[in-house]
Amino acid sequence: MRRTSGYTIVLLFMAIFFTNGISFSQDAIITGKVRYGNEVLHAATISLGGQTKLTDGNGAFTFSIKPGTYKIIITHAGYKKIEHTIIAGAGSTKNVEFDMIPNEQLGEVVVEVGSRSLVHRSNLNTPVPVDVFSSDKLVQTAQLGLVQALNYLAPSLNTGKQEFNEPVTLRGLAPDLLLILVNETRRHSAAYMNNGIPKSSAGRGSVNNDLNAIPFSAIEKVEILRDGATAQYGSDAIAGVVNIELKKSIGKASFQLHTGQSYEGDGEKFQLGGYKGFSLKNKKLSDDRQGFLSFAADLRYQGPTTRAGEYPGTVFFDIPLGTRTDDSIRIKAQDDSAIYANGIDKKEFTKYNGINKVINSGFMVNGGYPISKRSKLSLTSMVNHKRNEGPGSYRFPKTTRQVNTELFPNGFRPLYKETNLDFSILTGFETETRKRGHLKLNSSFGTNIDNIFLSNSNNASQQYTLGKNAPTAFYLGKLVYKLFLNNISFIKDFATENTKLKTCNLAVGAELRLENYQTHAGDEASWKNYDTRKAGGSQPSIGSVSADNVVNKNRTVSAAYIDLEIEPSDRLLMDLAGRYEYYSDFGGNIAGKLAARYKFSDKFSLRGAISNGFRAPSIQQRFFEGTESYRGAAEIRGIFSNSSPVTKAFNIPSLEAERSINLSGGFISKLSNNISLTVDAYWIQIKNRVVLSGVFDRTNPDIAAIVGNYPDIDFVQFYVNAINTRTRGIDAVLNGRWKIKNTRLELILAGSFNRNSIFGPIKTTAPISDTSRYRNTLFGVEERTTLENDQPRKKIIFSGTISKGRFGFVFRNTLFGNTATATIVRNPTDTLYQFFSSKILTDISFNYTPKSWLTITVGANNIFDVYPDRPKNPRNQLGNLYSAGATPFGSNGGYYYVAMSFKF
């Protein structure tokens, strides 16, 4: 009995043990991955069998559950919820993958701009405002180039058409207060400075950015961060950040063709672009971990336009200011007789006034290759060549000091050509550590080279020695800017180690930037004065660099940064960033930022941010020097560098960094399942702004004494920390999307309202403290009007898109608000103001897709042929029907086009 009883106990124990073991072994294992297209989604919420987990940095998850039938639920900010039924068999292992779809009612998906978090968010869930424009939206504008496409999509963004460039501004601030990123990496600036030609153009006195150098066909989407981000990305991000994401898709090739012209029959435009992506196989890795290599190329042509009236002035005989009326009539009649006797058609003086001929070609290669399960390499390179050709203002024989009358007895119209070469290359290495940290290393090099040539011109001072043998073509010199950047960062979400937090993303990193700025002298005849009886240098000497102006300067910038994003729950999101930067020529600076978003419900959230920032004067602003004709070629303006003896004679101190404070706040409201509204207000204060000074006139004896060694210089300017500014504004976006049976409808009403103003006294120095004796101050009425009024204070865009089956329709109304310019002539009391009223431009287009691989679009921009107001004072006109400045939409009128898109 005892033996039997013992056996019974042992058997019972073994039965219990094996039963439990069998039960445990029969649990099912569910593994999976969550992605959006080719991108894995980190921190997606997975609910299964009463358990809830977040996907890791590879978008993966694993569950161990009892056998049975379950509903798995996947959610992620910015994407539609997925519900799927899973049957878990005993002892089985099942692998599932989910491709999430962006939730159109929750806004567009943001990659990283504004945060280094690994979590992908909707732009309606971020703590600061971000606009996202897909490549389809950019193409729908039917504008030539990225700059003009964004000008008709983003109300807070503006551009100013200049002779050579289209600089982009954000919230009414200067172009060099807006940081440009490509694939989340800082992009180099242009070598060219905006020195005020035309005088009232966006960002006068700043370094330009050139978004048109990026191949249009290579762009996947553009993200615009409308908030100060110096603490996150460094100097130049006071107004915000534009991040351009390049395409990574593989498979079909796509091509776009666009051609059109203005209603006037000129301004022909042609654009041809293409993109193709290939898969790079690594046989050692699974199909979801393969690489890619993509190529894109663009060719754009813009024909010249003419929008000119009759030249109101004289040609052979000058009428000085203050001349009596009867004498003016007599001189004008004498001049008309001379014009008739020489057989001159007065239309020749103005018929070429318009936009230039531009040929732009670009190429991109973008790739990524996984070298292991955890690591990958990346490469991005772009090259762009731009050629601008156009005429300058006519040089009349009455300006005998500037015209060699043996070469050009009836005067001449100079023809200039600019070639711009832009090149960049970015290499990267990224790896995931064993504890799910992400290490990134990037190195990039970018350069912008600007060459300027002039023909059909003269150096008038050569008339006495060379006469008709004097040269008429000149090389004006070269500007070069280079940026070499190295960046290392480590990113990790610690929330998996602290289950009380949904996400706790920490990013730390360091950056080293090396900058170089060079100017190369033009032909000697383009700048030298051979006889002081006449003006030296070529006319108009735009961008000319003399032997005395040549520079080759370097500086280094080192930085360390930290970015912490915490999401304790679905309701609260906080972002804290800090950055220290050290400039070899300016010293150090610390910038910080705190941003937060609180979700009261699924339909209403508040968000806000506070930050400080700074912008060191650009290396171009410190060292650029040059001369050019000013106000109709009669006089020469010289811009002197901060280290020039002329600038020092004005007691102008060394340039200092600009310092800013940025406050913003707003709300996000989901008014219904189809309508969302965001409203964001901001207040930006910038002290010690670097600006191009007012124009100092040599007719003043004190000024003449300072520039005594420069006999050709009539006016003097320089860069100086002269003013403090405040910018206040509100941005609002109302977005509605509906699907009614087989018809999709999207309506967007977006507006930006802001105001720039100067506060506090304009800085001055002892030599120029007595402003009554001078034509202008360090920052006078011309400069103040340009800063405060050359960009519209309001801009409103109302657009709609309708698509049904193979047909689509797009319309857009864009309101550009009031602008103004001011010009002071020789008499300081004679100020010429010009106010430009608000205008509404209407664009429409129809598209038809007869085949899955072909879409045909016809349409018109500015369909009602709207033009800006004409200058009321002839001295503001000078033969142009429209002002060269303060016209944010140009002066070319209506434009019609046809476009085709192919996918093979």
TIKE-173788 format. One record per residue (C-alpha): x, y, z. Coordinates in steps of 0.1 Angstrom, whole numbers, plus 5000, padded with zeros to 4 digits. Each point is the difference from the previous one (the first is absolute). Layout:
R    c1    c2    c3
R     X     Y     Z
...
***
This chain:
R    c1    c2    c3
R  5000  5000  5000
R  5027  5024  5009
R  5018  4992  4967
R  4969  5004  4980
R  4992  5033  5018
R  5035  5013  4992
R  4997  4991  4964
R  4966  5018  4999
R  5015  5032  5014
R  5029  5000  4976
R  4977  4993  4970
R  4976  5028  5011
R  5029  5024  5003
R  5014  4991  4966
R  4965  5004  4985
R  4996  5035  5014
R  5035  5009  4989
R  4996  4988  4964
R  4965  5013  4998
R  5013  5035  5008
R  5029  4995  4977
R  4978  4990  4972
R  4977  5029  5007
R  5029  5024  4999
R  5014  4986  4968
R  4967  5004  4983
R  5000  5038  5004
R  5000  5018  4966
R  5027  5025  4990
R  4988  5030  4979
R  5027  5021  4985
R  4997  5029  4975
R  5010  5033  4986
R  4983  5033  4994
R  5010  5022  4971
R  4989  5029  4978
R  5012  4993  4965
R  5037  4994  5002
R  5003  5015  5034
R  4996  4981  5033
R  4979  5016  5027
R  5014  5003  5035
R  4978  5002  5031
R  4968  4988  4982
R  4976  4987  5027
R  4991  4963  4996
R  4971  4985  5021
R  4996  4962  5000
R  4984  4976  5025
R  4998  5025  5028
R  5037  5010  4995
R  5012  5033  4986
R  5035  5006  4986
R  5018  5026  4979
R  5020  4991  4969
R  5038  5004  5003
R  5023  5020  4979
R  4996  4975  4972
R  4963  5001  5001
R  4999  4965  5015
R  4979  4984  5028
R  4996  4966  5016
R  4972  4984  5021
R  4996  4967  5018
R  4963  4991  5004
R  4978  4970  5007
R  4984  4983  4970
R  4969  5016  4987
R  4984  5026  4977
R  5010  5036  5008
R  4996  5035  4986
R  5033  5019  4996
R  4997  5038  5000
R  5028  5023  4986
R  5000  5037  5006
R  5025  5028  4993
R  4997  5037  5000
R  4993  5012  4964
R  4988  4967  4987
R  4967  4982  4997
R  4993  4973  5026
R  5004  4964  4989
R  4979  4972  5014
R  5007  4964  4989
R  4989  4966  5012
R  5027  4974  5008
R  4996  4963  5007
R  5027  4988  5024
R  5006  4963  4998
R  5015  4980  5029
R  5038  5001  4997
R  5000  5019  4968
R  5021  5030  4990
R  4983  5025  4977
R  5016  5031  4984
R  4978  5028  4988
R  5008  5034  4984
R  4979  5031  4998
R  5003  5029  4976
R  4983  5030  5016
R  4981  5027  4980
R  5004  5037  5010
R  4968  5013  5015
R  4990  5028  4976
R  4978  5016  5027
R  5029  5003  5024
R  5024  5018  4977
R  5031  4991  4982
R  5028  4978  5014
R  5031  5018  5012
R  5034  4982  4999
R  5024  5017  5023
R  4999  5038  4996
R  4995  5017  5033
R  5010  4969  5020
R  5026  4973  4999
R  4975  4975  5013
R  4997  4966  4984
R  4963  5003  5002
R  4982  5010  4968
R  4973  5026  5007
R  4972  5018  4982
R  5006  5037  4996
R  4968  5004  5021
R  5016  4982  5029
R  5033  5020  5002
R  5007  5026  5027
R  5009  5026  4974
R  4983  5007  4966
R  5014  4981  4970
R  4987  5002  4964
R  5005  4970  4978
R  4997  5001  4962
R  5003  4968  4980
R  5015  4999  4965
R  4965  4997  4985
R  4990  5033  5017
R  5031  5017  4987
R  4993  4988  4964
R  4964  5011  5002
R  5011  5037  5003
R  5014  4998  4964
R  5027  5024  5011
R  5036  4998  4986
R  5023  4990  5028
R  4995  4993  5037
R  5001  5036  5012
R  4969  5011  4980
R  4982  4968  5008
R  5004  5007  5037
R  4991  5036  4995
R  4965  4989  4990
R  4996  4973  5027
R  5014  5014  5032
R  4985  5034  5012
R  5028  5006  5025
R  5026  4997  4973
R  5009  5027  4975
R  5025  5006  4972
R  5014  5030  4982
R  5009  4998  4963
R  5035  5014  4995
R  5022  5003  4970
R  5018  4968  5009
R  4982  4983  5028
R  4967  4992  5017
R  5008  5001  5037
R  4974  4984  5024
R  4989  5017  5032
R  4978  4987  5029
R  4977  5021  5022
R  5013  5032  4984
R  5036  4996  5012
R  5032  4999  4979
R  5011  4970  4979
R  5030  4994  5022
R  4978  4996  5030
R  4985  4969  4984
R  5020  4967  5002
R  4998  4976  4970
R  5004  4963  5006
R  5001  4972  4975
R  4992  4965  5015
R  5003  5017  5034
R  5035  5012  4993
R  5011  5037  4998
R  5004  5013  4965
R  5026  5025  4989
R  4989  5036  4991
R  5006  5018  4968
R  5031  5020  4994
R  4980  5029  4986
R  4990  5029  5023
R  4968  5020  4997
R  5014  5035  4998
R  4968  5017  4991
R  4996  4996  4963
R  4971  5006  4997
R  5001  5022  5030
R  4968  4988  5015
R  5004  4962  4998
R  4994  4973  5025
R  5029  4998  5025
R  5020  5030  4989
R  5034  4997  5016
R  4998  4963  5007
R  5016  4968  4986
R  4978  4983  4976
R  4987  4964  5000
R  4993  4982  4968
R  4974  4973  5001
R  4998  4999  4962
R  5034  4983  5000
R  4983  4968  5012
R  4987  4978  4972
R  4962  5003  5001
R  4995  4964  4989
R  5021  4988  5029
R  4977  5014  5027
R  4977  4977  5020
R  4986  5027  5023
R  5008  5033  5016
R  4996  5006  5038
R  4999  5036  5012
R  5005  5005  5038
R  4984  5033  5009
R  5018  5006  5033
R  5035  5010  5013
R  5023  4970  5000
R  5034  5013  5007
R  5003  4978  5031
R  4994  4970  4978
R  5017  5007  4967
R  5023  5030  5007
R  5005  5035  4988
R  4978  5012  4971
R  4968  4983  5013
R  4985  5030  5017
R  4970  5002  4977
R  4997  4962  4995
R  5012  4971  4979
R  4992  4986  4965
R  5008  4963  4997
R  5000  4984  4965
R  4996  4963  5000
R  5013  4983  4969
R  4984  4970  4983
R  5009  4964  5010
R  4974  4980  4981
R  5010  4972  4976
R  4982  4984  4971
R  4983  5021  4973
R  5017  5029  4983
R  4982  5033  4999
R  5003  5030  4976
R  4985  5034  5000
R  4997  5024  4970
R  4987  5036  5004
R  4998  5027  4973
R  4982  5034  4999
R  5003  5037  4995
R  4985  5033  5012
R  4969  5016  4986
R  5023  5026  4984
R  5016  4973  4979
R  5034  5001  5017
R  5015  4985  5031
R  4999  4964  4985
R  5006  4973  5026
R  5011  4965  4995
R  5008  4973  5026
R  5010  4964  4996
R  5007  4978  5030
R  5004  4963  5007
R  5005  4976  5030
R  5009  4964  5002
R  5008  4978  5031
R  5017  4966  5001
R  5002  4974  5027
R  5035  4991  5014
R  5000  4964  5011
R  5018  4986  5029
R  4995  4962  4998
R  5009  4996  5037
R  4970  5020  5011
R  4963  4996  4998
R  4979  5017  4974
R  4989  5027  5023
R  5036  5011  5007
R  5012  5007  4965
R  5015  5032  4987
R  4992  5025  4972
R  5016  5022  4975
R  4981  5028  4983
R  5007  5026  4973
R  4983  5032  4990
R  5007  5026  4974
R  4983  5033  4990
R  5003  5025  4972
R  4982  5033  5003
R  4998  5029  4975
R  4985  5034  5006
R  4997  5025  4972
R  5004  5038  5005
R  4970  5024  5003
R  4995  5037  4993
R  4977  5021  5020
R  5011  5035  4992
R  4984  5033  4993
R  5014  5031  4983
R  5032  5014  5014
R  4990  5034  5015
R  5035  5016  5003
R  5025  5015  4976
R  5027  4983  4980
R  5026  5025  4989
R  4994  5030  5023
R  4996  4998  5037
R  4974  5020  5020
R  5014  5007  5034
R  4978  5000  5031
R  4986  5034  5007
R  4999  5011  4963
R  4973  5025  4993
R  4970  4987  4981
R  5005  5020  4968
R  5037  4989  4999
R  4990  4964  5005
R  4976  5003  4970
R  5027  5015  4979
R  5026  4973  5009
R  4975  4972  4994
R  4991  5014  4965
R  5037  5002  4992
R  5005  4964  5011
R  4970  4988  4980
R  5015  5016  4969
R  5034  4983  5006
R  4982  4966  5004
R  4982  5005  4967
R  5031  5011  4982
R  5019  4969  5011
R  4971  4977  4989
R  4995  4985  5035
R  4968  4982  5009
R  4993  5009  5036
R  4985  4966  5006
R  5036  4987  4999
R  5007  5015  5034
R  4974  4979  5018
R  4989  4971  4979
R  5022  4975  5018
R  4990  5009  5035
R  4985  4968  5015
R  5012  4967  5013
R  5031  4983  4988
R  5007  4969  4979
R  5009  4971  5024
R  5012  4965  4992
R  5002  4977  5029
R  5012  4964  5000
R  5005  4977  5030
R  5007  4964  5009
R  4997  4979  5032
R  5010  4966  5012
R  4987  4987  5033
R  5006  4966  5015
R  5001  4979  5031
R  5015  4965  5005
R  4998  4977  5030
R  5033  4984  5009
R  4985  4979  5028
R  4968  4995  5019
R  5007  5030  5021
R  5021  5024  4978
R  4997  5018  4967
R  5018  5025  4979
R  4985  5029  4981
R  5011  5024  4972
R  4983  5031  4986
R  5016  5022  4974
R  4986  5029  4979
R  5014  5023  4973
R  4982  5029  4984
R  5011  5025  4973
R  4980  5032  4995
R  5005  5026  4973
R  4983  5034  5001
R  5002  5023  4970
R  4984  5034  4999
R  5004  5037  4992
R  5009  5028  5024
R  4985  5034  5000
R  5007  5022  4970
R  5031  5023  5003
R  4992  5033  4984
R  5025  5022  4982
R  4991  5029  5023
R  5018  4982  5028
R  5033  5009  4984
R  5020  4989  5030
R  4988  4964  4996
R  4998  4997  4962
R  5028  4997  4974
R  4983  5020  4972
R  5025  4988  4974
R  4988  4964  5006
R  4964  5008  5007
R  4989  5035  4987
R  4964  4992  5008
R  5007  4983  5032
R  4997  4962  5007
R  4982  4973  5018
R  5024  4977  5019
R  4993  4963  4998
R  5011  4978  5029
R  5002  4963  5005
R  5003  4982  5033
R  5010  4963  5003
R  4995  4983  5034
R  5013  4966  5008
R  4986  4982  5031
R  5014  4967  5013
R  4994  4980  5031
R  5008  4965  5013
R  4988  4983  5032
R  5012  4967  5014
R  4986  4983  5030
R  5003  4970  5022
R  4972  4988  5024
R  4999  4971  5023
R  4978  4986  5028
R  5017  4990  5032
R  4991  4968  5019
R  4979  5020  5024
R  4980  5017  4972
R  5020  5032  4999
R  5005  5017  4966
R  5034  5013  4991
R  5003  5023  4970
R  5031  5015  4983
R  4997  5025  4971
R  5026  5019  4980
R  4991  5024  4973
R  5016  5025  4976
R  4982  5027  4981
R  5012  5029  4978
R  4984  5028  4980
R  5020  5018  4973
R  4987  5031  4983
R  5017  5015  4969
R  4988  5032  4983
R  5007  5013  4965
R  4991  5032  4982
R  4998  5009  4963
R  4989  5029  4979
R  5015  5023  5026
R  5030  5022  5006
R  5025  5014  5024
R  4996  5036  4993
R  5034  5010  5014
R  5016  4981  4971
R  4985  5024  4975
R  5029  5024  5001
R  5026  4973  4994
R  4983  4973  4979
R  4970  5018  4985
R  4981  4976  4977
R  5025  4972  5008
R  4990  4999  5036
R  4985  4966  5012
R  4963  4995  5001
R  4999  4966  5018
R  5011  4994  5035
R  5004  4972  5026
R  4988  5015  5033
R  5013  4974  5024
R  4990  4970  5020
R  4984  4994  5034
R  5006  4966  5018
R  4985  4986  5032
R  5009  4966  5014
R  4986  4981  5030
R  5015  4968  5014
R  4979  4984  5028
R  5004  4970  5023
R  4973  4989  5024
R  4997  4972  5025
R  4968  4992  5020
R  4987  4973  5022
R  4963  4995  5004
R  4982  4976  5023
R  4964  4995  5014
R  5003  4992  5037
R  4963  4994  5003
R  5004  4962  4997
R  5020  5002  5032
R  4974  5022  5018
R  4966  4987  4993
R  4984  5031  5016
R  5009  5020  4969
R  4987  4994  4965
R  5031  5014  4984
R  5032  5015  5015
R  5022  5009  4971
R  5035  5013  5007
R  5023  5014  4973
R  5035  5012  5005
R  5025  5011  4974
R  5028  5022  4989
R  5007  5019  4968
R  5030  5016  4983
R  4997  5024  4971
R  5028  5015  4979
R  4991  5030  4978
R  5019  5017  4973
R  4992  5031  4980
R  5019  5012  4970
R  4998  5028  4975
R  5020  5000  4968
R  5008  5031  4981
R  4986  5007  4966
R  5018  5015  4970
R  5020  5030  5008
R  4979  5021  4976
R  4969  4990  5019
R  5010  5019  5031
R  5030  5023  4993
R  4998  5037  4993
R  5025  5010  4973
R  4991  5037  5000
R  4982  5018  5027
R  4982  5023  4976
R  4976  4971  4994
R  4986  4972  5021
R  5022  4969  5003
R  4987  4964  4998
R  4975  4984  4977
R  4964  5011  5001
R  4980  4990  5020
R  5027  4981  5019
R  4974  4977  5017
R  5019  4978  5023
R  5035  5011  4988
R  5029  4991  5021
R  5032  5020  4998
R  5035  4990  5009
R  4996  5018  5033
R  4968  4982  5008
R  5014  4964  4998
R  4995  4980  5031
R  5005  4964  5011
R  4987  4995  5035
R  4993  4970  5022
R  4982  4994  5033
R  4991  4970  5021
R  4968  4993  5020
R  4998  4972  5026
R  4968  4990  5018
R  4986  4976  5025
R  4963  4994  5005
R  4974  4981  5019
R  4963  4994  4992
R  4976  4982  5024
R  4965  4992  4990
R  4977  4985  5026
R  4965  4987  4995
R  4986  4989  5034
R  4967  4992  4985
R  4979  5005  4969
R  4991  5034  5013
R  5033  5017  5008
R  5030  5004  4977
R  5031  5021  5011
R  5032  5008  4981
R  5030  5016  5017
R  5031  5009  4979
R  5033  5017  5008
R  5029  5008  4977
R  5034  5016  5005
R  5019  5014  4970
R  5034  5015  4998
R  5011  5022  4971
R  5037  5005  4994
R  4993  5037  4992
R  4972  5008  5025
R  5003  4978  5030
R  4973  4978  5016
R  4963  5000  5005
R  4974  4979  5018
R  4965  4995  4986
R  4971  4982  5016
R  4964  4991  4991
R  4970  4986  5018
R  4970  4989  4980
R  4968  4981  5011
R  4967  4987  4987
R  4971  4990  5022
R  4971  4981  4986
R  4968  5008  5019
R  4981  4976  4978
R  5002  4984  4965
R  4985  5032  4987
R  5020  5028  5018
R  5036  5005  5009
R  5021  5030  5011
R  5037  5004  4991
R  5027  5026  5006
R  5037  5006  5001
R  5026  5025  5014
R  5035  5002  4988
R  5030  5022  4997
R  5024  5001  4971
R  5027  5018  4982
R  5015  5004  4965
R  5036  5008  4995
R  5006  5024  4971
R  5007  4979  4969
R  5035  4998  4987
R  4988  5018  4968
R  4986  5029  5020
R  5033  5004  5017
R  5023  5001  4970
R  4981  5008  4968
R  5010  5032  4982
R  4989  5012  4966
R  4989  5030  4978
R  4971  5005  4976
R  4981  5026  4982
R  4972  5016  5020
R  4968  5016  4990
R  5000  5000  4962
R  5038  4997  4995
R  5008  5036  5008
R  5018  4992  5033
R  5021  4973  5016
R  4992  4983  5033
R  5027  4983  5020
R  4993  4974  5026
R  5029  4997  5025
R  5008  4971  5023
R  4999  5001  5038
R  5038  5001  5001
R  5004  5027  4973
R  5017  5033  5009
R  4970  5018  4987
R  4976  4981  5023
R  5025  5006  5029
R  5000  5037  4992
R  4962  5000  5007
R  5009  4985  5035
R  4980  4969  4991
R  5009  4972  5025
R  5006  4964  4991
R  4968  4981  4992
R  4983  4982  5028
R  4976  4971  5001
R  4963  5006  4998
R  4981  4987  5031
R  4963  4990  5000
R  4971  4990  5023
R  4972  4980  4984
R  4966  4994  5016
R  4972  4981  4984
R  4967  4984  5009
R  4969  4987  4984
R  4974  4973  4998
R  4990  4970  4979
R  4964  4992  4995
R  4983  4971  4982
R  4967  5017  4993
R  4985  4968  4985
R  5012  4968  4985
R  5008  5019  4968
R  5011  5034  5011
R  5030  5011  5021
R  5011  5035  5011
R  5034  5012  5013
R  5007  5036  5012
R  5035  5010  5012
R  5011  5034  5012
R  5037  5011  5003
R  5022  5028  5013
R  5036  5002  4989
R  5024  5026  5014
R  5035  5004  4984
R  5026  5023  5013
R  5032  5012  4982
R  4987  4991  4966
R  5027  5001  4973
R  4987  5022  4972
R  5014  5018  4969
R  5003  5037  5011
R  4984  5030  4984
R  5017  5017  4971
R  5025  5028  5009
R  5004  5026  4974
R  5034  5013  4989
R  4986  5035  4994
R  5003  5004  5038
R  5035  5013  5007
R  5005  4977  5029
R  4992  4970  4980
R  5022  5012  4971
R  5029  5002  5025
R  4994  4964  5012
R  5000  4986  4964
R  5027  5022  4987
R  5020  4971  4987
R  4971  4988  4980
R  4993  5027  4973
R  4974  4979  4981
R  4978  4993  5031
R  4970  5023  5003
R  4981  4980  5027
R  5012  4979  5029
R  4984  4971  5018
R  5011  4973  5024
R  4986  4972  5022
R  4993  5010  5036
R  4980  4989  5031
R  4977  5030  4999
R  4965  4990  5011
R  4978  4979  5022
R  4967  4985  4986
R  4969  4983  5012
R  4978  4977  4978
R  4965  4992  5010
R  4975  4978  4982
R  4974  4973  4997
R  4999  4970  4977
R  4968  4981  4995
R  4991  4969  4979
R  4965  4986  4995
R  5001  4967  4982
R  4971  4979  4989
R  5000  4966  4982
R  4970  4980  4989
R  4993  4968  4980
R  4965  5000  4985
R  4994  4968  4981
R  5027  4999  4974
R  5009  5037  5003
R  5028  5015  5022
R  4998  5036  5010
R  5027  5020  5019
R  4996  5036  5010
R  5027  5021  5018
R  4998  5035  5013
R  5033  5012  5014
R  5012  5034  5009
R  5030  5018  5015
R  4998  5035  5016
R  5031  5016  5014
R  5018  5033  5006
R  5037  5008  5002
R  5009  5032  5019
R  5031  5016  5014
R  5001  5008  5037
R  5025  5022  5019
R  5024  5025  4985
R  5019  4994  4968
R  5037  4997  5009
R  5024  5026  4989
R  5036  5011  5005
R  5017  5033  5005
R  5008  5008  4963
R  4964  4996  4990
R  4981  5012  5031
R  4990  5033  4984
R  4974  4985  4977
R  4988  5033  4987
R  5032  5004  4980
R  4997  4966  4983
R  4979  4985  4973
R  4992  4971  5023
R  5007  4984  5033
R  5014  4966  5007
R  4965  4987  4993
R  4977  5026  4985
R  4966  5002  4984
R  5009  4980  4969
R  5014  4971  5021
R  4973  5002  5026
R  4972  4999  4974
R  5017  4970  4983
R  5003  4980  5032
R  4965  5008  5012
R  4980  5000  4968
R  5016  4983  4970
R  4984  4967  5009
R  4962  4997  5003
R  4987  5003  5036
R  4973  4975  4991
R  4998  4971  4976
R  4969  4978  4997
R  4997  4968  4978
R  4967  4983  4993
R  5004  4968  4979
R  4978  4971  4990
R  5007  4966  4984
R  4973  4978  4985
R  5007  4966  4986
R  4976  4973  4986
R  5011  4970  4981
R  5024  5012  4972
R  4992  5037  5003
R  5012  5026  5024
R  4997  5038  5006
R  5021  5024  5020
R  4993  5036  5008
R  5019  5025  5022
R  4995  5036  5010
R  5030  5018  5015
R  4997  5034  5016
R  5032  5020  5004
R  4997  5029  5024
R  5011  5036  4998
R  5037  5009  4995
R  5020  5032  4997
R  5033  5015  4990
R  5018  5033  5006
R  5027  5018  4980
R  5019  5031  5010
R  5015  5020  4972
R  5028  5026  5003
R  4977  5024  5020
R  4995  4983  5034
R  4966  5015  5003
R  4988  4985  4967
R  4990  4964  5010
R  4982  4980  4973
R  4976  4975  5017
R  4982  4974  4980
R  4972  4980  5015
R  4987  4968  4984
R  4965  4987  5007
R  4989  4964  5007
R  4995  4977  4971
R  4984  4967  4995
R  5014  4975  4975
R  4979  4970  4988
R  5014  4967  4987
R  4980  4972  4985
R  5009  4966  4983
R  4983  4969  4987
R  5016  4966  4998
R  4991  4968  4982
R  5015  4965  5004
R  4991  4980  4969
R  5025  4973  5010
R  5014  4989  5033
R  5034  5012  4988
R  4990  5034  4985
R  4985  5031  5015
R  4993  5032  4979
R  4995  5034  5016
R  4989  5033  4985
R  4996  5032  5019
R  5008  5036  5006
R  5017  5019  5028
R  4987  5035  5007
R  4972  4993  4977
R  4985  5035  5003
R  5034  5016  4990
R  5005  5020  5032
R  5029  5024  5002
R  5015  5020  5029
R  4993  5038  5002
R  5021  5021  4978
R  5024  5026  5015
R  4983  5034  5002
R  5032  5021  4999
R  5020  4998  4968
R  5032  5000  5020
R  4989  4968  5016
R  4993  4985  4966
R  5030  5008  4977
R  4984  4983  4970
R  4986  4970  5019
R  4963  4997  5002
R  5003  4982  5033
R  5023  5004  5030
R  5029  4976  5004
R  4994  4997  5037
R  4971  4993  5024
R  4982  4978  4974
R  4998  4965  5016
R  4983  4985  4970
R  5019  5016  4972
R  4988  5021  4971
R  4995  4976  4971
R  4962  4995  5001
R  4981  4969  4990
R  5017  4967  4989
R  4985  4970  4984
R  5016  4965  4996
R  4997  4963  4993
R  5017  4973  5019
R  5004  4962  4998
R  5011  4975  5026
R  5012  4965  4991
R  5005  4969  5021
R  5016  4969  4986
***
